[in-house]
């Protein structure tokens, strides 16, 4: 059934759903104080770090960071698209899922994009079945019909108007074709297909929806690979080709192999290695690494052994630094020069490739080996060079055992004393002064996990856009205060799922605030106090800048006195 699911229904559905029952039916939970615990279903662990809160209707893993409400759990654990997860919860609650018709929203331009990609993928698959040359090409690369089916591989035929002729008669789809970049509009309004005579690899998002394509030319034409441009539903740095298929093949991914090409992914799958993913024509991003560490504990980056491959490996290592925390680990496999995963697995077979993986270099070894390439550690100058290069990079690592061990290894290599660890606050201050975040972000985080705080305020925070996130904080306070029943953490996140700041809210909710029980209101009011001070300072600065920009002779006596007071206030604010 088409149509948007009303937000009011989602709110009611989550109000009727007990997340403990939903998760316990799939992952046996044990009572632990007010909450429930289990070993995390999303990564391997021996000591339970997966916590489910019935009060918040929210789950969180302190090991891998997985978190969310009942809907997101079904999406992650059962690998269900969002509508199917909602349908399943509604079935359990004995509710019928309604749909909105004729809605007007910012999503009106999004749904046709999803639809046109699915229709294009279907058309390309149909064309492949009728293309002897394309079938012969895939067979020549060692691919079976089963693998082509599992990955939805198709063929864009020669010619300039295949998709236009097939889908372009519908004006909505015609617009979506252009917006998706499947069709290119030339000056004068002429249209032609972007992909012509290419093997087509559909790129799917985490819900399995086709959101873009990669096209591999038949033969030796250029460019060898052509990708869809970025669109509202496709961002190269956020997706990985093959991740959806890997998760469909494995309930739990013990390891994920990151390669550089679509053919590498499908060739490995053809040989029974169905846990490979590929970047989309760009360097591996931090967001992609974090996404992978949500579903596995180990990543193996597999690159060619030439200079370009090693340069790509180093970029991946740099971008992986912010995500490297125990028990996660990354390793690097460099293939013999001139080989890629596709050719390698066809040469040595599945078992031979798995042996290659077993010899992959640990992250720490590759990291220090790269940095010390032209640093002579037998000299003080060389050791100083290594320290100067490594320390800014190690600062990007999260606090924890892995960072401490990396800094200890650097100290051993350079014969320098390890830097003292950062001081950790032992108590919660009455007026918080966060160093790595902002009062607005921390106030939002507190509110997400303790919604009752919104009802203890006499008035909501101002919607002042001069402080990033402050309008969102005010919107959260209004939503909670106006809700008939106090919403839970899970319900709030679901309500804001499609909000422009929805993704940021889910990210903030990932790390619960560390506040002693009973001290939430004091902490929250402390952040609001810091926000008011910042707004006051911004106001004074704006007024001071306006008066200072005018010549003294143009100021009235009152304005001159105001300028004097503002300068004095500025000094006082700095002293505070």
N, C-alpha and C positions, 0 to 999 in steps of 0.2 A: 504494500500500500504506500502510495506516495504522499507527500505533504510533511510538513514540519510537526514534530511532537510538541505540544504546548508546554511552556515552562511551568505553568501551574500544575500540570499533571506530573511532571518530573518531581516537583517539590512534594506533592502528595504521595507519590510512589516511594520516595526515600523516607518520608515520615512513617510509612507503614512497614518499611523493610527493616529487619534486624540484620545488620551486617555480620554479626557473630554467627547466626544460623546459616547465612549464605556461604561464608568462608569455611565454617566447621564441616559442612557437607562435603567439602572438597579437600580441606587440609585440617586434620584433627587438631583442635585447640585445647589448651590447658589453662585453667584459671590461674591468674597471677595478680593477686590484689584486686584492684577494681577492673583490671583489663584481662586479656587473654593472650597467650603466647604460643608460638610454634616455630619450628625451623622454617626459614623463608622458602616459599615455593619457587622463588624467582632466581635464587642462586644457591650454590652448595655451601652448607655450613653444618657444624656439629653442635654448636651452642645456640639455642633459640635467640634470635634478635628481631623476629617478626612479631609485632604487637598489634592487637586489634582492640580498639576502644569502643565499647557499647555507648558510652556517654557522648562521644564525638561522632560516632558512626563513621569511623575512619581507621584505616590500617596504615602502618608505617614500619619499614624495616630499617633498623639502625645500621645494618651491614651494607646493603646495596642501595638504600635510599628509595626503594619502591614505596609508593604511598597512594592513597586515594580512597574513594567511597565504594559502595557495593557495585555500582555500574562499572567503574574503571577496573575493579577486580575481575569481573566476568570478562571484560574486554581483554585483560592481560592473561588471565589464567586459562579461560576457555577459548581465547583467541577469537572473540566474537566482534563483529562490527558494532558500533554504538547502537543502531536501531535494534539489532538482535539481542544485545545485552538488556536493553530496556524491555523488550518483549518477554524475555525470560523472567526478569524480576516481576513484571506485571502478571505473568502466569502464576508465579508462586504466591503473589498477593491476591489473586483472584480478581484482577482488574483488566479492563479493556483499554488498549492504547488508542487514544483519539488522535486525529490528525487535523491540522489546520489546512484550510483550502483558501486559495486566493490571497495568500499573505503578501505583505509588502515589507521587505527588509533588505538589509545589506547582503543577505544570502541569495537574493534573486539572481545575481550574476554568478554565484558559485555553483549552484546545482546544475545549470547547463554545462559548465566546464567538466564536472564529473561525468555527466551523461555523454558528452561528445567524446570523451576519452574512451569510455566503455564501448561506444558504438564504433569508434575508429579501431579499437583493438579487435573487436569482432570482425570488422571488415578485413583487417590485415590477416587474421587467422584464416578466414575464408579464402582469401587470395592465395595464401601459401599452399593450401590444399590443391589449388589449380595451377600451380607454378612448378613445372618439372625442373627448371633451372635452379630455383631456390631450394627445392627439396634435395636435389643432387648436391648442392653446395653444403647443406647441413649434414647430409650423409657423409660427404667427404671430410667434414670436421669431426666425424665420429658420433654425431648426435642421433638419438633414437626418437621415434615419434612420441614416446612416453615423456621424455624430457621436454620436447618442444611443447607438448600439451601442458605439462606442469608449470612451465614458465610462460605460457601464453604466447610463444614466439609466432610471429607472422611475417608477412612480406608486403612491402609497399611496391606496387607494380610500376613499370616505367610510365612516363607520361606526366602531364602537368596538372591534371584536374580530376584524379580519381576520387578524393574525398569531397571535393566541391560538387562533383556530379552526384555522388551518393548521398551526401548529407546536407548539401548547401541549399536545397530548395526550401527548407524550413528556415525562416529568417532568424529565429532564436539560435538554432544550431549554427547557422552561417556566421553569426556574430561570435559565437563561442569558438568556432574553428579558428578565427583570426586571433581572438584573445588567447587561445591556447598555443598559438604559434604553429599549429598543424598546417595552417594555410598562411601564406605571406601575401600581404597587400602591397602592390607596387604603386608608384605615382600614377595618378589617373584612375585609381580604383581597381585596377586589374588584379586578379587573385591567381595564385598557383600553389600547388602542394609543396610543402617543405621537404617531405621525404619521398624520394623517387628511386625505384629499383634498389631497395635496401632490405636486409633482414631486420625485422622490427622486434625490439625487446621492450615490452611494456614495463614501466617502473611503477611499483605499487607503494602506497603508503602503509602505515602500520595496520590499518583496517582492511587492507587488501584492495583498495580502490585504485584503479589506474589513474595516475595523475600526470604522466609524461611518458616519453618514449626515447629510446636510444636506437639509432639506425646504423647498421654496419653495411658498407657498400659491398655489392657482389663484385668480385674481381679486385682490380688494383686501382680503382678510382680514388679521388680525393674529394673531400676529406674522408679518411677511412671510417671514422665514427662521427656521427652528427647527432646532437642531443636537442631535445625540446628547450626552448628558452624558459627562464623563470616566469612563473605566473602566480596569481593569488593562491593556488593550491600546490605549487611546486617550488621548493627552495633546495638547490643542490647541496648546500651545506648541512641540511637537516635530515636528508633521506639517504638510504643505502640500498643499492640494487640487490635484490635477493634476500633481504632480511625477512620479509613477509613469508617467502617460500621456505626459508630455513626454519622459521618458527612453526610452520605448518608440518614440516617433516619431523621435528623434534619437540616433545613436550618440554624438555629441559635441555638447553644448549650448554654442554660442558665447556665448549670452546667455539670461538668464531674466528674464521680466517678472513682477513681483509686483503683483497686483491685489487688490481687496477682496471680490469676489463670485464664486460658482460660475458664474453666468450669464456673467460677464465672461470667464472661462476658456474656456467652451465656445463662446461667440460668436466669440472670437478664433480658436479652432481651426477653426470653421466657415469662416473667411475665410483659412485656410491659415497662421495664426500659431499654431503648436503648441508654443510654448515659454513659456506663461503658467502661473502658479500663483497660488493664492489663500490668504490667511491664513484661519483658521477662527474668525472672530468676535472675534479678539483682535488686539492690536498685534503687529507683527512682532517676534519674539524674537531674541536673540543666537544661540540654538541653531539657529533656522531659517536665519539668515544664514550661519552656519558650514556648515550642511548644503548650502546652495546653492553656496557657494564650493568645496565639494568636487567639484561637477559642472560648474562654469562659472567663467569669469574675470570676467564682468560681470553685474551685477544692475541692472535698471531698475525703480524703484518708481513705479508709475503710480497717481495719486490724482486725485480731483476737485479743481477749482481753488478751491473755497469754503473757508471758515475751517476747517470740520471736516476737509477733505482735507489742508490744510496742517498742521493739528495732528497728524493721523495720520502725515504724512510726517516731522515732527520726531521723533515717538516712534520711528519706524523708524530714523532717522538716529542717535539716541542709542543704540539697542540694537545698531546695526551697528558702532559704534566699536571694540569689542574684536576684531572680525573683520577690520578694514580693514588689510590689509598688501599690499604689492606682490607680484605684479602684479595683484592683485584691484582692481576698481573698481566703484563704485556711482554711479548717476545717478538723477535725479528728473524725472518727466514730470507736469506739471499740465495736466489737460484743461480746456477752456472750461467755465465755471460752468454747472451744470445737466446736464452730460454725464458719462457713465461709459464705460469701454472698450467695453461692449456697444453703447451707442447710437452712440458715436464711430465704431467700425469699420463699422457699418451705414451711417453717413452718408458717410464718406470712403473706405471700401473698404480693402483690404489695403495698397495702395501708399501711400495717404494716411496710414494709421496708422504705417507704417514711417517715413514722413517725420517724423511727430510724434516718434517714438522718436529719430530722428537729432538732434532739437533738445533732447533731455533735458539737464537741468542737471547738471554734475559735482557730486559729493559736496561738495568743498571750497567751491564757489561757494554752494551751498544752505546749508551749515553757517554760513559767515560772514555771508551775507545775512540769515539768520534772527536771529543773535545781535546784529547791529548795527541792527536795526529801530528801536529807540528809544535808540540810543547815538550822540550827536553826536560824530563823530570830529574835528570841528574844535576841540573843547575837550578839555582834559586830563581833565576829569571823565568825558566820554563814552568816551575811550580807556581810562581806568581801568576803567570799567564793562565794556567789552568784554573786557578782559584777565581781569577777575575771573570773568566768565561762562565764557570759553573754556578757561582753563587747567585747571580740574578735569576738563573733558570730554576735553581732549587727553591728559591723564594716563591715560585709559582706552585709548588707542591702543597697539597693540603697538610695541615698539622696531623701528625700521627707517626706510627712506627716506621713506615716506609720512608718518610722524609728524614727521620732521625738516622736511619741506617744509611741513606744516601749521603747525608752530611758527614757521618762518621767515615764513610769510604773516601770522601773528598779530603777529609782531614788526614787520613792515612797516606793518600797519594801525595799530598802537598806538604806533609809534616807540620801542618798547622793545627792548633787546638780547635776543636769543634766550637762553633758559636753557641753561646748559652741559649737555651730554649726561651721562647716567649713566656713572659709571666702570665699566668692564668688567674683570672679573678676568682677569689675564694668565696666571696659573698656577693649578693645582689645589692647594688647601690640603690638608695632611696630615689635619686634622680639619675637614671641611666645615662651613660655617655659612651655609646657604641663607637668602636674605632674602625670597623671594617664594613659598616653599613650606615643607614641613616635612621633618625627617629621615626620618620614616616614608615619606612619598611618594617621596623620592629613593632610599631603600633599595629600595622596591618597583620603581621604574623601573630601577635598576641590576640587580636580580635578574631582571627580565623580559628584559633584553638580554644578561645574562651569568649564566645559570642555574648554572654551575659554582660560583658563590660559595656556594650553599647547602650544598655538600658539604665546604666548608672550615670549617664551624662545628662546634664541639664540642657545642652544644645550640641548639635553635631559640629565637628571641625569645619572651618571655612573651606570653600571650594576654590582655594587660591592656587592658580596654575604656576605661580612662581616657584613653588616647591614641588618637584616631580612626585607624583603619587598621592598628593594631598586630596585632589578631587575624588580619587578612588577610595581613599579612606573615608571621606564624607559619605560617599555613595554606599559603602559597606554599612556604616553606622545607620543610615536612613533605612536600608533594606532590613536590617535586623530589628530596628525599633518598630518598623511598620508591619513585621510579620506577626500573624495572629498567635503562632506558637514559636517559641524560641528555636531557631534553626540550629542544626548541628554543623560541625565542620564539614562533613560530607555533603550536606544539603547546600551549604553556602557555595562550595566549590562547584557543585553541579549547576546551581543557579547562574553562576558567572562563567560557565564553560565556554560559551561562544562570545563572551564579552571581549572587547579588544585587549583588555588586560587579563583575560582568563588564564592564559598560559603562565603569566608572571605570578598569579595567585597560587596556582598549583605548585610552582617552584618554591614560593615562600613557605607553603604548607609542608614542604618536604622535611624541613628541620624544625621540630617543635621548640618553642621558647623554653629556656631553662629558668624557670621561676618557681620559688618555693610555694607550695600549696597555701593559698590564702593571701599571697602577696601579689596576685595578678592585677588588682585594681590600682594599687600603689605604683606598680611598674608602669601600667598603662598611662596613668595620670602624669607620671614623670616624663614619658615620651611626649605627651601632649604639651607639657610645659616647655620642653625643648623646642617643639614646633612653634609655639607662640613666640618664644624668644627669637627664633630664626626669622619669623615673619616680621617681627618688630624691627629687627636689624635690617632686613631687606627694605622695609618701608623707609627707614631712616636713610639708608644708602641711596634709595631712589630720589628722595626729596633733597638730600645733600648734593647729589649729582646735578639735579635740576637747578638749584640755587647757585652752585659753584660754577656752572656753565655760563652764567650771566655776568656781565661786567659789574664791579662793585657800585659804580655810579648809577646803574640801572635798578638797584635794589631799593625798596622802600625802607624806612627805619625799622618797621616791623619785620621785614624779611631779613634785614641785617642781623637783628637780634635773634631771629629764628635760626639763621645760619650759625651764629655763635653757639647757641644751645645745642644744635645738632652736632657740631664738632666736639663739644664737651661730652655729649651722649655717646658718640662714637668711641671716645677714649674709655668711657665707663664700660661699654659693652665689651670692648677688647679685654679689659681687666677682669670682667666676669668670666 
